Amino acid sequence: MSEKRVFIKELKEGDKVSNPFLIRSKKLLPFKNKTGKFLHVVLADKTGQIEAILWDKAEDCLSQVGECPVVKVQGDVETFRENLQIKINSLIPCDNYALEELVPASPRDICVMQAELNKVIETINDENLKRLLHMITNDPVRYGQFSRAPAAQFHHQAYLGGLLEHTLGVARLCLHLAEIYQDIDRDLLVTGAILHDLGKTTELSYDLLIGYTDSGRLLGHIVLGSQIVAELIKQIPDFPKDLELKIIHMIVSHHGEYEWQSPKRPKFLEAMLLHYADMIDAQVDKFTRVSEDYNEEQAWSGWIKGLDRYVYLK
């Protein structure tokens, strides 16, 4: 029987590691007091990432690894400047690994989330909007991309299935808002919730690592999403122009403010509500992730860059 893997989140000083890891980054750095270079790498698995150092024969090792995204590392866990790191004894390319151990994924089952989203769509009465959404869910390739994509590279739901999870969270908030405020166009608001981040299916690359595509870096998910939806609407005969304009506006305004890379600020009620529902779900995930990264005895987190604050944990 093979030894149970110890994940990065479980490591402690003095542990020995002998596992496959993803390489997030790697670079040769010069020694301060002698000639030559050492190798600094950032390793990752599904639970997080850790810095690691190889002191000897770094250039030969880097040449051997090349562009291989997964490596097998043998080494010792030590503390440096109050943070854990791995002192590497051996680092070689690896093609024998379990993907589910390396790549973070939503804690929720994809099929369950798909069924939940399908159920939400069936509550929409407007046939044009329902048909538009069915063009995504009835297309195995497009729905597969939508269900596998992360919601972001770092900030919130940054794992496989994160986009579907985030979309459901926003849609649920919008459903509740539609029950509270009677003057809301419920079908429009829920459709906007489902479509608002559709562009992330092509903005982000997501296999072993989450990154950006060329179109993602050049255009971003807001532009890409509005383009995708506009092309889908073209395939629906007699789709109302005013309805199309509202849907596209909700996509391009859902970030809310110009300084948050929103091409437009929300200009009608449903667009404004979508913006805040999107913000709420993303912020809830950020705070939740902080709580998961600290033990029950700690009262405060460290400084959280994505939230620009310390977080009280008790």
N, C-alpha and C positions, 0 to 999 in steps of 0.2 A: 504494500500500500504506500502511495506517495505521501510525503510529508505535507501537512496542511499549510497553505500559503499564508504568510503574514503580510497584511496590506500596509501601505504607507501610514495610514491613520493609526495603525496599531503599534508601530515601531517605537522602541525605547532604547535609551543608551545601553550599549553593550550587546545588543542583538547582532546576530550574523544573518546576512541575507544571501540568498542564492535563487533569484527569481528573474523572470522576464519583466522588463519595464518599457514603457514608451519613452522615447527621447523627446523632450519638449524643446530643448536647446543644447548646443554644445559649442565650446570655443576654447582655443588654446590661449593661455595667459602666461606672461613671463614671470619667472621667479624674481623676487625682490633682491635677494642677496647672492645669487649665483646665476650662471648662464643656463640656458635651456628654458623649456616651457612645461607647464602642467595643464591637464585637461579639466575644465569645469563643465559639468553637465547638469541639467535639470531633468530628473526622472519623474515619471508619473504612472499611476495606475488608476483604477476607477474611484479610489477614495481620496486622491489628492496628489501632491507633488513634493519632491524633496531634492535639495541640492546634493551633488556628489562630486568627489575630487579623485582624480587619478594622478599620482605624483610621478610615476616612473614610466618611461617609454610612451609618453603621451602622444607624440606625433605618429608613431607607428600604429598605435591603437586607433587613432582617429582615421588614419588611412584605411585600416582594415574595416572599420565600421562603415565608412562611406556615407551614403544616404539612407541606410537601413533604418526604418523608423522604430524597430523593436530590437532591444539588446538583452542578453542575459548578463546580469551583474552578480558578482560575488564580492562581498565586502563586509565591513564592520560599521555599525552605527555608533557615531560619536557626537559629542556636543561641541559646537563652535559658536562663540558669541551668543550663547543662550538659545541657539537653534540646533535641532538635530540635522546631521548630514551623514552621508555614507562615504567612508574611505574605501575606495574601490581597489580591490586586488586583481580582479579580472573583469573585462568587458568585451563581449564578442557578439556579432550579429546573431539574431535568433529568428527562426521561422516556425518554431514549435511552441505555440502559446494559445491560451484560451482568451478569445476576444472579450468575453463578458467579464474577465478579471481586469482588463486594461482600460476599457472605455466606459465612462460614466453613462448611466441611462436612467430614465425616469423610474422612480419607485413604483409607479402605477403601471398596470398591464396595458399594453397598447390596444389590444382587442377590446378590452373593457372601455377604454376611453373613446375608441372609434364608435362603439355601440351607443355610448352616451351622447356623442356629437350627432350621430345619425338621428337619435330620438329628438334632440333639440331642433334639428332641421325640419323634421316632420311636423312640428308645431307651427311652422310659418305658413300663413294663409296666402300671402301674395305669391301667385304662381310664377311670376317672372323671377322673383328673388329665390324661390325654392328651386327653380330650374337652374339658375346660375350656380347655386351651391351644389346641386346634384352633378354638375359638370366636373366638379372636383371629386366628390365622394364616389361617383360611378366610374371614374377613370383610375384603374388599378395603379398605373405608374405615378400619376399626379398625387393620388391619395397616399400612396406608399411614401413618396418624398415628404409630403406634409406630415405624415405620422412619424417619420424617422428623424426629421430635422430638429436641431436644437433651437431654443428661443434666442440664444445669444452666444457669443464666444466666451464671455466671462460673467456678465453682470447678473443675469437671472435665468433660471432653468437652462443652464449651459451644459446640457447633456442630451443624448439621443432620446427622442420623444418629448423633449422640452417644449417644442412649439405647440404640439397637440395639447399638452398639459396646460400651458399658458393660455391657449385659445379657449379651452374649456373653462378655465378660471374666469376669464374676461366675460365669456358668454353667460356664465351663471350669475355674475354680478349684474349684467345688463338685464337678465330676466327678472331679477329682484327689483331693479330700478323701475322697470316697466310696470310692475305691480304697485309700486308706491306712487308713482306720478302718472296720472291718468291721461295726460295730453301727449304722451310719448307715442311715436310710431314704433311699436314693438318690433314688427317685422324688419324695419329698416335698421334699428339699433342692433338687433341680434345678428343680422347679416353682416353689418359692419364689424361686429366683434369677431366673427368667424373669418372674415377676409382681411382684417387690418394688417396682419403680419405675413400674409401669403408670400410676399417677396423674399422672405428669409429662406424659402426652399431653394432659391437660386443665388441669394446673396452669400450664403455660407457653404463651405465644403465640410463634409462631415463623414469621415470614415474612421480611421484610427485617431485622427486629430481634428479638432474644430478650427477652421480657418476661414479665410475669405476667398471667394472666387474673384477673377478679374472684374467681372461685371458688378460684383458686390462692392469692391473697393472703388470702382469708377462711378457707380450710380447709387448704390445703397438700396435697402429693401423697400423703402417708401416708393421710389421711382419704379423699381422692378415690379412691385406689387400692383401699382396702378396700371402698368403696362399689361401685365398678365390678365387682370380683371377686364380691362378694356377690350383685349382680344377675345376673351370668352364671351363678353356681351355681344360682340359683333356676330357671333354664331347663333344668337337668339333673335328670331324674327320679331320685329315691332316692339323691341324692348324700349320702354318709355325713356326719352332723352333726359327728362328731369330726374328720374330715378337713377339713371346712370351717373348724372352729374353729382348727385348726393352721395352715392356710394364711393365714387372716386375722391370726392372731397373728404370723406371720412378717413380714407386711407392716407391722403397726403397731409391731413391735419392731426392725426392721432397722437403725435408727440407733443402737441399743444402749444409750444413756444418756439420762436425762431432760433433762440440760443440752444435749443435741444434738437436742432437739425430738422425742424418741421417747416416744410415749404410754405404752409399756411396755418394760421390759427383757426380753431373751430369757429364756424360761422352760423351754426344752427344747433338747436338743443341736443339732438341725438349725437352729433359730432362731439360736442362738449362732454357729454356723458361717457362716450366711448373713450375719450382721452383720459378721464379720471379713473374709469374702470381698468384701463390698461396700466395706469400708474399704480393703482392699489394692488393688483395681482403681482406685479413685478416687485414692489416694495415688500409685500408679505413674504415672497420667496427669499429675498435678500436677508430679512431679519430671521427667518426660519433657519437658513443655512448657517448664520452666525451661531445660533443657539446649539446647533448640532456639532459645531467644531470645538466646543468647550465643555469641560466636565461640570458636574452639578455643584462642586464646591466653589467655583469661581463666580464672583459677583459681577465682574466686568470683563468684557472682551478687550482685545487689543484694538488699536486704531483700524477701523474698517474703511478702506479707501473708497469702495463703491457706495458707501452710505455717508462718508465724510464725517464720521463721529465714532465715539465709543458706544457700545451697546450694553445696557444694564440687563443682566441675565437672570436675576432673581425676581 
